[in-house]
Amino acid sequence: MVYREMQKVLRAYGEVLRLVRRLPEDSRPYYAKYARENFVNYREVDPGDSSAVEELLARTYKHSLWILNKYSVDESAAGKLKEICSA
C-alpha cells in the first residue's frame, strides 16, 4: 500500500512537469520550480496516511487546473493527472 501511494505521488509529479511544458515558455521555469518545491515540502507526509496523500493529490489537480486556465490551456490536457489523482 505504501509503495503504491509513493508511486502515485511520483507519477503525479511527473505529469505536473509535463503540463508545465504546455505553458508559455517564459513561465515554465517558475512553475517547474514551484512544483518541485511543493513536492519537496510535503515529502514528510506519511505515505501510509492515505487521507493526507489523497488530499494533497486533490490539491495538486486543483492547482494544476487553475494554472492551466490562467494561461488558457485546455483543461483536457490534465486528463492523465486527473486519472492519477483520483485513482
Backbone as a printed PyTorch tensor [residue, N CA C, xyz], in Angstrom:
tensor([[[  0.8240,  -1.2000,   0.0000],
         [  0.0000,   0.0000,   0.0000],
         [  0.8640,   1.2570,   0.0000]],

        [[  1.8580,   1.3050,   0.8710],
         [  2.7240,   2.4850,   0.9520],
         [  3.4690,   2.6790,  -0.3640]],

        [[  3.9770,   1.5840,  -0.9200],
         [  4.6970,   1.6620,  -2.1950],
         [  3.7770,   2.2100,  -3.2800]],

        [[  2.5340,   1.7490,  -3.2890],
         [  1.5810,   2.1880,  -4.3040],
         [  1.3050,   3.6920,  -4.1850]],

        [[  1.1620,   4.1780,  -2.9540],
         [  0.9230,   5.6070,  -2.7440],
         [  2.1280,   6.4370,  -3.1920]],

        [[  3.3170,   5.9480,  -2.8940],
         [  4.5270,   6.6660,  -3.3090],
         [  4.6190,   6.7170,  -4.8280]],

        [[  4.2930,   5.6180,  -5.4810],
         [  4.3170,   5.5850,  -6.9450],
         [  3.2970,   6.5600,  -7.5280]],

        [[  2.1420,   6.6380,  -6.9040],
         [  1.0900,   7.5470,  -7.3680],
         [  1.5640,   8.9970,  -7.2790]],

        [[  2.2040,   9.3410,  -6.1790],
         [  2.7030,  10.7090,  -5.9930],
         [  3.7890,  11.0200,  -7.0170]],

        [[  4.6850,  10.0840,  -7.2510],
         [  5.7440,  10.3050,  -8.2480],
         [  5.1700,  10.4450,  -9.6510]],

        [[  4.1570,   9.6630,  -9.9630],
         [  3.5100,   9.7870, -11.2730],
         [  2.8240,  11.1480, -11.4110]],

        [[  2.1970,  11.6090, -10.3270],
         [  1.5430,  12.9320, -10.3560],
         [  2.5720,  14.0280, -10.5850]],

        [[  3.7100,  13.9210,  -9.9060],
         [  4.7750,  14.9240, -10.0760],
         [  5.2620,  14.9470, -11.5250]],

        [[  5.4810,  13.7840, -12.0870],
         [  5.9120,  13.7140, -13.4800],
         [  4.8900,  14.3210, -14.4280]],

        [[  3.6260,  14.0650, -14.1560],
         [  2.5760,  14.6120, -15.0110],
         [  2.4680,  16.1250, -14.8650]],

        [[  2.6600,  16.6360, -13.6550],
         [  2.6620,  18.0910, -13.4580],
         [  3.7900,  18.7170, -14.2730]],

        [[  4.9560,  18.1030, -14.2680],
         [  6.0730,  18.6380, -15.0580],
         [  5.7630,  18.5920, -16.5570]],

        [[  5.0450,  17.5620, -16.9990],
         [  4.6410,  17.5120, -18.4110],
         [  3.6660,  18.6470, -18.7290]],

        [[  2.7740,  18.9270, -17.7990],
         [  1.8270,  20.0270, -18.0140],
         [  2.5310,  21.3770, -18.0470]],

        [[  3.5910,  21.5240, -17.2810],
         [  4.3630,  22.7680, -17.2810],
         [  4.8890,  23.0560, -18.6840]],

        [[  5.2070,  22.0130, -19.4320],
         [  5.7010,  22.2030, -20.8040],
         [  4.6530,  22.8060, -21.7320]],

        [[  3.3990,  22.7700, -21.3430],
         [  2.3260,  23.3470, -22.1620],
         [  2.1260,  24.8370, -21.8890]],

        [[  2.7930,  25.3390, -20.8750],
         [  2.6680,  26.7550, -20.5160],
         [  3.5590,  27.6010, -21.4180]],

        [[  3.3250,  28.8950, -21.4390],
         [  4.2040,  29.7710, -22.2220],
         [  5.6580,  29.6040, -21.7580]],

        [[  6.5590,  29.6740, -22.7060],
         [  7.9720,  29.3860, -22.4410],
         [  8.5610,  30.2230, -21.3070]],

        [[  8.1730,  31.4750, -21.2190],
         [  8.7660,  32.3370, -20.1890],
         [  8.2710,  32.0150, -18.7730]],

        [[  7.1600,  31.2970, -18.6450],
         [  6.6450,  30.9600, -17.3120],
         [  7.0260,  29.5450, -16.8660]],

        [[  7.5490,  28.7430, -17.7570],
         [  7.8780,  27.3450, -17.4300],
         [  8.8700,  27.1930, -16.2840]],

        [[  9.9880,  27.9300, -16.2790],
         [ 10.9460,  27.7450, -15.1750],
         [ 10.3270,  28.0310, -13.8070]],

        [[  9.5040,  29.0620, -13.7320],
         [  8.8660,  29.4090, -12.4550],
         [  7.9880,  28.2630, -11.9610]],

        [[  7.1210,  27.7460, -12.8360],
         [  6.1880,  26.7020, -12.4070],
         [  6.8690,  25.3570, -12.2040]],

        [[  7.9180,  25.0770, -12.9380],
         [  8.6780,  23.8420, -12.6910],
         [  9.3170,  23.8980, -11.3070]],

        [[  9.8710,  25.0440, -10.9750],
         [ 10.4780,  25.2160,  -9.6530],
         [  9.4110,  25.1780,  -8.5640]],

        [[  8.2900,  25.8180,  -8.8140],
         [  7.1800,  25.8280,  -7.8640],
         [  6.7010,  24.3980,  -7.5810]],

        [[  6.5470,  23.6110,  -8.6360],
         [  6.0930,  22.2200,  -8.4690],
         [  7.1080,  21.4230,  -7.6560]],

        [[  8.3830,  21.5600,  -7.9950],
         [  9.4090,  20.8120,  -7.2720],
         [  9.4320,  21.1960,  -5.7960]],

        [[  9.3800,  22.4830,  -5.5200],
         [  9.4100,  22.9460,  -4.1280],
         [  8.2260,  22.4090,  -3.3380]],

        [[  7.0560,  22.3780,  -3.9640],
         [  5.8850,  21.8660,  -3.2680],
         [  5.9890,  20.3720,  -3.0000]],

        [[  6.4670,  19.6140,  -3.9590],
         [  6.6090,  18.1840,  -3.7250],
         [  7.6800,  17.9110,  -2.6710]],

        [[  8.7400,  18.6850,  -2.6670],
         [  9.7870,  18.5260,  -1.6530],
         [  9.2550,  18.9180,  -0.2740]],

        [[  8.4900,  19.9980,  -0.1920],
         [  7.9500,  20.4550,   1.0920],
         [  7.0440,  19.4290,   1.7520]],

        [[  6.3690,  18.6190,   0.9560],
         [  5.4270,  17.6450,   1.5070],
         [  5.9820,  16.2230,   1.5430]],

        [[  7.2670,  16.0630,   1.3920],
         [  7.8380,  14.7160,   1.3930],
         [  7.7660,  14.0450,   2.7600]],

        [[  7.5450,  14.8400,   3.8060],
         [  7.4530,  14.2840,   5.1570],
         [  6.0760,  13.6800,   5.4470]],

        [[  5.1240,  13.8600,   4.5480],
         [  3.8030,  13.2720,   4.7430],
         [  3.9470,  11.7590,   4.7240]],

        [[  3.3470,  11.1200,   5.7030],
         [  3.4100,   9.6620,   5.8160],
         [  2.6540,   9.0190,   4.6530]],

        [[  3.3440,   8.2650,   3.7980],
         [  2.6560,   7.6330,   2.6730],
         [  1.6030,   6.6210,   3.1260]],

        [[  1.6880,   6.1920,   4.3650],
         [  0.6890,   5.2850,   4.9070],
         [ -0.6030,   5.9830,   5.2890]],

        [[ -0.5630,   7.3040,   5.3920],
         [ -1.7510,   8.1010,   5.7090],
         [ -2.4530,   8.4310,   4.3990]],

        [[ -3.2920,   7.5120,   3.9660],
         [ -3.9000,   7.6560,   2.6390],
         [ -4.7840,   8.8920,   2.5330]],

        [[ -5.4170,   9.3240,   3.6230],
         [ -6.2670,  10.5150,   3.5300],
         [ -5.4240,  11.7690,   3.2820]],

        [[ -4.2550,  11.8520,   3.9100],
         [ -3.3750,  13.0070,   3.6820],
         [ -2.8400,  12.9940,   2.2550]],

        [[ -2.4690,  11.8180,   1.7690],
         [ -1.9550,  11.7050,   0.4000],
         [ -3.0490,  12.0690,  -0.5930]],

        [[ -4.2510,  11.5600,  -0.3780],
         [ -5.3640,  11.8650,  -1.2810],
         [ -5.6830,  13.3570,  -1.2800]],

        [[ -5.6190,  13.9830,  -0.1150],
         [ -5.8710,  15.4250,  -0.0290],
         [ -4.8300,  16.2150,  -0.8270]],

        [[ -3.5760,  15.8240,  -0.7000],
         [ -2.5100,  16.5120,  -1.4450],
         [ -2.6490,  16.2900,  -2.9490]],

        [[ -3.0320,  15.0850,  -3.3470],
         [ -3.2220,  14.8190,  -4.7720],
         [ -4.4040,  15.6200,  -5.3230]],

        [[ -5.4680,  15.7280,  -4.5370],
         [ -6.6220,  16.5300,  -4.9770],
         [ -6.2150,  17.9940,  -5.1280]],

        [[ -5.4160,  18.4780,  -4.1920],
         [ -4.9400,  19.8630,  -4.2690],
         [ -4.0170,  20.0410,  -5.4750]],

        [[ -3.1920,  19.0450,  -5.7490],
         [ -2.3060,  19.0920,  -6.9160],
         [ -3.1230,  19.2680,  -8.1940]],

        [[ -4.1710,  18.4780,  -8.3200],
         [ -5.0130,  18.5560,  -9.5160],
         [ -5.7190,  19.9130,  -9.6010]],

        [[ -6.2730,  20.3590,  -8.4790],
         [ -6.9990,  21.6340,  -8.4570],
         [ -6.0800,  22.8030,  -8.8220]],

        [[ -4.8870,  22.8360,  -8.2570],
         [ -3.9440,  23.9160,  -8.5510],
         [ -3.4690,  23.8500, -10.0030]],

        [[ -3.2800,  22.6500, -10.5000],
         [ -2.8510,  22.4990, -11.8980],
         [ -3.9090,  23.0470, -12.8480]],

        [[ -5.1750,  22.7470, -12.5660],
         [ -6.2500,  23.2810, -13.4080],
         [ -6.2790,  24.8000, -13.3670]],

        [[ -6.0680,  25.3640, -12.1870],
         [ -6.0850,  26.8170, -12.0570],
         [ -4.9980,  27.4490, -12.9320]],

        [[ -3.8090,  26.8650, -12.8960],
         [ -2.6940,  27.4060, -13.6810],
         [ -2.9570,  27.2240, -15.1750]],

        [[ -3.4780,  26.0660, -15.5600],
         [ -3.7920,  25.8610, -16.9770],
         [ -4.8280,  26.8860, -17.4480]],

        [[ -5.8350,  27.1200, -16.6430],
         [ -6.8590,  28.1160, -17.0060],
         [ -6.2680,  29.5190, -17.0770]],

        [[ -5.3600,  29.8200, -16.1720],
         [ -4.7170,  31.1370, -16.1630],
         [ -4.0440,  31.4270, -17.5000]],

        [[ -3.4460,  30.3970, -18.0840],
         [ -2.7310,  30.5630, -19.3520],
         [ -3.5440,  30.0680, -20.5480]],

        [[ -4.8270,  29.8780, -20.3620],
         [ -5.7440,  29.4580, -21.4310],
         [ -5.3290,  28.1630, -22.1090]],

        [[ -4.8300,  27.2330, -21.3160],
         [ -4.5010,  25.9010, -21.8250],
         [ -5.7170,  25.0200, -21.5670]],

        [[ -6.1030,  24.2450, -22.5490],
         [ -7.2800,  23.3840, -22.4380],
         [ -7.1550,  22.4380, -21.2440]],

        [[ -8.1940,  22.3960, -20.4140],
         [ -8.1870,  21.5450, -19.2180],
         [ -8.0530,  20.0730, -19.5480]],

        [[ -8.4440,  19.6800, -20.7420],
         [ -8.3540,  18.2610, -21.1050],
         [ -6.9050,  17.7720, -21.0960]],

        [[ -5.9560,  18.7030, -21.1420],
         [ -4.5410,  18.3320, -21.0760],
         [ -4.2180,  17.6840, -19.7300]],

        [[ -5.0460,  17.9560, -18.7260],
         [ -4.8110,  17.4130, -17.3880],
         [ -5.5650,  16.1150, -17.1470]],

        [[ -6.0410,  15.4900, -18.1960],
         [ -6.8030,  14.2470, -18.0550],
         [ -6.0300,  13.1360, -17.3660]],

        [[ -4.7780,  12.9820, -17.7500],
         [ -3.9700,  11.9270, -17.1320],
         [ -3.7020,  12.2410, -15.6670]],

        [[ -3.4800,  13.5100, -15.3400],
         [ -3.2830,  13.8940, -13.9470],
         [ -4.5480,  13.6120, -13.1410]],

        [[ -5.6940,  13.8650, -13.7230],
         [ -6.9620,  13.5800, -13.0380],
         [ -7.0780,  12.0880, -12.7400]],

        [[ -6.7190,  11.2530, -13.7140],
         [ -6.7480,   9.8040, -13.5060],
         [ -5.8450,   9.3920, -12.3580]],

        [[ -4.6410,   9.9430, -12.3330],
         [ -3.6690,   9.6020, -11.2930],
         [ -4.1760,  10.0460,  -9.9330]],

        [[ -4.6670,  11.2650,  -9.8530],
         [ -5.0640,  11.8310,  -8.5650],
         [ -6.3640,  11.2550,  -8.0250]],

        [[ -7.2020,  10.7330,  -8.8930],
         [ -8.4810,  10.2080,  -8.4200],
         [ -8.4970,   8.6970,  -8.3300]],

        [[ -7.4310,   8.0500,  -8.7210],
         [ -7.3950,   6.5670,  -8.6880],
         [ -7.1890,   6.0520,  -7.2850]]])
